[in-house]
Amino acid sequence: MCLKGVEGMARSLISALKRLMSMQRWNFLPRIETWTEAENAAYVAHLGYAIARQMGENDKFIDHLILRALLQSFTKFEISDIPRHTIESLENIPVKDKKRGENYYETLRNEAAHKIAPLFPRPIGNELLPYMKAKLRLDSEEPEIIERVDNLFNYCKRKAALEECITNKKVYESAYITREKEIQKSISEIPNYEEYDRIVESHKEYFLTVRNLKYLIRWNRIKRTLESSVLAHTYVVTLLAAVYSLYEEKMFAPIYELEIFKSGKFHIESVLLSLFHDILESLTGDVISPVKQKINELAAPNEEAPLWDMVEDKQRKVIKETMPLKVKEDVEAKGLLNELSMAKAFSVSSFTKQCDMLALVIECILELENNPAIPEMQTTAANYLEKLKTSEWFSLRQLAQEISMEYGEVVK
């Protein structure tokens, strides 16, 4: 088995993820609230999934939509966050060579996508490439389906931007009032936007719960140089799960000969579980494992369940009550609010848990490169990498080994 799909690309892929976790949006305007590109992409993915599921779209449609949300932001690793008025200037300049794109912004985006595709495992790089381009085109799908995917994606992207804009306008009204009107106008030009709006407006509390993950800071006991939110962490976990579940299906499923691959659902279920795996923290807070254990130790001997499980069960009921009906049905059917576990090898939960561990390692590297004097992060990252080197999943095991080789001095 050739390893060139993984070897030599860990640093570049991780560098891209690190940049998206720290890249600020609206960097050309004054702000009272700063969103990173990773946070925005995760929120857009949540919006898109909920609207699509409530409208009765199938898993294949949702898979295209989430990949679009996750990967469209990846081009900013190459071109950064360009102000909207600059984008519009580039869009208004026609390109003589139409093979390169309809305008210069589309050309810029498409060329960036081609540069980024090699960061991913080689066997799936070309499969992921279309999701990064300015316009989504997939030869395997009907044009009508792709058009609906991009319409909903564009709605969610603009809706998320509008919410960011409205928050900042509360203090800097003159800086944002024109931009707010422009975004509202662009939303009104998207087919079916009224139906999308109805779903969002009817479930405000649920989307506020998702949005609140942006305000939960991970490793909040430590004075950090670069903070990372639970929502940004969600992006990294979901991106890793999306990429490496595809890679596992394409390259290693025939070797494993496991039931888990026969349904064709391994990829989408890994992606959705990753997207939802920390959503309860919006209600419980980011409580660290040692504290959860201390809470459980307080329980009387005759308690039916651990105390922390009882806390989470209560919040599961709360959040389910706010979900769109079809989202709730999907969450219950797929167990998307269940605790991640490595107890069962070659399971969706085990795969997602290990993507979660890799995301934590990336966060540690991001911080330790700027602030190396944090023993807790060094120890945690090193321990997780050692565990991941014995993973049952070939792709994750190999990625962990590559990270250890490239960043060994950082996490030693």
N, C-alpha and C positions, 0 to 999 in steps of 0.2 A: 504493500500500500504506500503510495507516494505521499509524503507529508508536506509538500510544497504549498498546499492550500493553507496551512497554518503557520509553518515555520517562517520566521523573519518578519511577521507582520504585527506581532503583539504590541510592540511599542507604538507603532503608528495608529493602530485602532484605539489603543488606550489614550494616546495623545488627543485623538479626536474627541473621545468621550469626555476627557478632562476639560477640554476647551468648551464644549457645549454646556458643561456643568457650571462654568464660570463666566461664559459670555453673556453680557448684559444686553437686554433689549431697550429700545427707546434711548439709545446712548447719545442722541443728538438733541434731547430735550431735558429740561429739569424734571426730577421725579421725586415723589414721596414714597414710592414703592417700586422696587426693582425686581423684575422677573428675569431669570436666565432662559436661554434658549431651550435647555433640557426641561425646565419646569413648564414652559409654554407647550412644548411638544407632547408631554405627558397629559396635560390638561386637554389639549386638542384631541388626543387619542380617546380619552374618557368621554368627552362630548360626542365624538363621532360614533363610538361604539353604542352609547346609550340611545342616541337618536335612531341609528340604523336598526338596532334590535327592536326598539319600540315600533318602528315602521314595518317590521316583519322581514327585514333582509336576512339572507342566510349567512352561514359561517364563511363561505367563500368571499362574498361581498365585504363582510366585516374584516376578513384577513387583508384584502386589498387596501381597505380604508386605513387600518391601523399601520400597515407597512408604509403607506403614503405619509401618515402623520409622523412616524418615527424617523423615516429616512429623508424626507424632504428637508428637514432641518440640518441634515448632515453636510449639505453643500456649504453651510456657513463655516465649516472647518477651513474651507478654501477661501471663501469670499467675504467672511465676517458678516456683521449685521449692517446692511446698507439702508440708509434712511429712505422712506417711501418716496419722497419727492425726487430723490436721485434715481430710484428705480423707474419712476414714471418718465423721467427725462430719457433714460436709456430705452424704455419701451417705445417711445415716440420717434426713435431714429430707425428707419427701415434698414434691413440688411440686404445687400445686393445679392449675396450668395444664400438663397433660401434653404439650401441644404444644411446650413449652420443654425438656422432658426429664423423666426419671423421678425425678431427685433434683437437689439444688442443685449438686453437683460436676459432674454431667453438663451441667447448664445453663451453668455457668461455662465449662467446656471448649468447649461448642458455640458460645457467644457469642464466645469468644476466636478460634475457628477462622474464624468469619465476618469478624472484624476483620483476620485475617492473610491471608486468601485474596487480597485486592487487592494484596498485595505482589508476587504472581507475575504474569507476563504475562497480560493480560486474557483472551485466547482460551482459556487452560487453567486459570484460577483456579478456576472452578466444578468442573472435572474433578478438581482436587487437593483440594478442600474436604472430601470425605467421609473422606479418610485422616487428617485432623486431628481429627475429632470423637471424642467419648468412645466411641461404638460405630460400627463400620464398617458402612455400608449402601451398596450399589451396585445401582442399578436394572438394570445391564447383566449382572449375574451371578446365578446361582442362590443362594438363601439358604444352602444346605448348603455351598457353596464358600466363601462369605464367612464363615460360622461357623468353618470349618476354618482359614481364614487368621487370623482373630482369636484362635482358640484357640492356634495356634502362636505368634503374636505375643505373646500374654499369657504363654505359657510362657517365651519367650526374655527378655522384659522382667523377669520375676521371677527367672529363672535368673541373669541378669547382676547384678541387685540382690542376690541371695543371695551371689554370689561377692564382691561389694564388702563385704557385711555380714560374712562370715566372716573376711576379711582384717582389718577393723577390730576385730573381736571378740578378736583375739589379744592386744590391749593393753587395750581397753576392754570387757571381757566383760560387765559389768553393764549397760552402755548398749545392747548389741546382742543379748544372748541371747534376750530376748523377741521382738525384731523378727525374728531368725533363725527362730524357731519359727513365727511368723506367716507368713513368706514360704514356708516349707516346707509349711505347711498349705494355703496358697493354691495352690501348685503341684500338690499332690495332688488338688485339686478340678477340675483342668483335664482334659478328655477326652484320652486317649492320652498322658498325661504319661509313663507308663512307657516307651513306645516312644521318645519324645524323649530321656528320660534315658539309655536304652541307647546311643543314638547318641553322645551327648555323653561318656558315661563310657568308651566304646570308643575314643574319639579325643581323649583328654585332651591329648596332646602337640601335636596340631594346633591345638586351641583355645587352648592356652598360647602358641603362636607368634603367633596373631592378637592375643591379649591383650597380648603383649609390646610391640606397637606403641604402647601407652599410655605406656610408659616411655622411648621414644625421643623425645628433645626435638629439634625442628628448630632450625636456626640456633644450634647449641650452642656455636659459637665466640664468640658475642656475649653480653655481659651484658645480659639482657633484663628488662624490667619485667613482661611477661606472657608466660610460656612457652606454647608450643603443641606438642602431641605429634603424631607421625605419625598416630596414630589419629584425632585431631581433624581433622587435615588431610584424611584419608581421607573423613571425613563431609562436609566442605565440597565436595570434588571430586565425590563421588557425588551429593550433593544438586543441585549445579549441572548435572551430566550428566543426572540424572533429569528435572529441570525443562526444561532447554533442548533436550534431544533430543525430548521431547514437543512442545515449541513448534516445533521445526524440522519435525517430521513433519506437524504440523497446518497450519502456515502456509506453509512454503517448499518442501516436497518437490515440489509440482506445478510450481514455478518452475524448480527445479534439473533435474528430469527425469533423475535419476540411478538407476543400478542398485541402489545401496546402500539405497534406500527401498522397493524392490519386494518384498523378502523379508518385510517387517514386523518385522525383528529389530533394526533400528538402535537403538531405544530400550533394549531389554533388554541388548543387547551392550555398549552404552555404559555402562550402569549397572554391569554386572558387571565390566567392565574397570576402571572407576573404583574399585570396591570392592577389587579385587585389585592395583592397580597398584604399590603400595608394600610389599606383604606380604613380599617378599624382604628388605627392610631389617630385618625382625625377626631375621634370621640374619646379614646382612652388616653391619648398622649403617647409619646415615644418612651415607654417605660422599659428600662434595660432588664435583661434576663436575671441578674442577681437580685434585683428588687422584686421581680415577679416571684422568684423563689422564696424570698422573705415573706411576701404576702401569703403564699401557700402554706408556709410553716406556721402561720397564725391560726390556721383552721383547727376546729375541734376534731377529734378522732373520728366522729361519726358523720362528718360532712360527706354528702353524696359525690361531690366533685371538688377538685382543687379550687380555691377561692378565686384565683385569677381567671380560670375558665368560666366561672360564674359571672365575673365582671364582663368578660368578652361576649358571653352569650347574651347578656342584657343589651349590649351595644349592637350586636348583630340584629336583634329584633328592631331596635330603633332605626338603624340605617335601612333595613329592608322596607320599613313602612314608608320611607320617603322615595324609594326607587320607582321608576317607571315599571309597570306591571310585567312586561316581557323581560326586562332586565332582571327583576326579582326572580322570575321563573328560571332564567338562565343561570343566575347565581346559585340558586338552590340545586338545580340539576347537575351543575358542574362542580359544586363545592368550592366556589371561588372565594368564600370568606373563611375557609378552613385554615388552620395553622399549617405552615409548611413543615414537612418532615422528610428526613432521609431514612426513615425506618424501613421502607420498602424500596429495594433497589430497582432501577429501571422503571420508575413511576414518574408521572408528570410532576408530582409534588417533589420528588427527589431532584429531578432536573432543575426545577424552578428554584428550589432551595440553594442549589449550588451556583446558579446564576446570581442569586441574592448574595451569596458569599463572595463571589468574584466582584460584584459591584461594591461591596464593602472594602475589599482590597484596593480597588481603584480609588475610592474616597481617601483611604489611608495614604496611598502614594501621593495623591494630589496635595494633601496637607503636609506630609512629611518632607516633600521636596522644598517646601517653603518654611517649614517649622519642624526641624528634625528632632527636637527635644521633647517628644511625646512618647514615653515608653509604652503606654497602654496601646496606642495605635500600632507601634512597631511589633509588639508581641501578638496582638490580634491578627494583623495582616500575615505575619510569618506562620502562625498556627493554622490559619485558614488555608494558606497556600500548601502547607504540608498535607492537610486533609484532602485538598483538591487533587493533589498529585496521585492519589489512590482512587480517584473517582471511577465509577463504572462506565461513565460516558467518555468515550475516547477524545472527542473534541474539547471538552472542558478540561480533561486531564492534561492534554497537550498544551492548551492555552495557559494553564497554571504553571507548567514547566517553563514556558517561554517567558512569562512574567517574572518568575524567579531568576531566570538568567539575566534579563534586561534590568530589573530593578532590585537585584539582590542587595546592593549596597544601601538602598533606601529603607528596606524593611528588615534588615538583619538585626 
